[in-house]
């Protein structure tokens, strides 16, 4: 099955700096890669996603890049703000039977210091 | 759009009792719903996938007789933890997807249910 590795597990940055989180996946058939932000005790919220036929996608301060050949994708947050502090999960979507299912990375705890 | 609700938000029960958790898609018809379990400071672990009107597909290592899943309609799935024990205490989160949404593979998550078994 699919295996998703995520690094780093914790990341501390100063407000205004950029943050980068990296993930690798093992199944070349994976074709959709969402990123979720989860605040303590809350639901995971989709912040950006990318399909396998696209190399980069940007939404304001957030961008995701995908390298299909190397099987890795990254989340970039620019001009970080304290409210960006949360756990971020990457995921890879693979078809399992009649459904697509997500395999999640272990998460990155991002702390943005004022 | 794509709002998912979950009820209850937290439940405390005695060991040996059963607990039912409901997951509803409020503004779309969810052909597929997923149930996850999350331990503190850990990632989301998929327990099972359910399609409306079909039996759920359980991940390896998940006891289907212990975690009963019913997906009776396009907007409701339920997870029943039977004969709960303290080791079943966890954060249970559902998600839903639909091929009619912009990205059919996107999963939208409910707010989660925190279960504490005494």
Interface residues (C-beta under 8 A of the other chain):
Chain A: X31 X32 X34 X36 X41 X42 X43 X44 X45 X46 X49 X51 X89 X93 X96 X97 X98 X99 X100 X101 X102 X103 X104 X105 X106 X107
Chain B: X32 X34 X42 X43 X44 X46 X49 X51 X57 X93 X97 X103 X104 X105 X106 X107 X108 X109 X110 X111 X112 X114
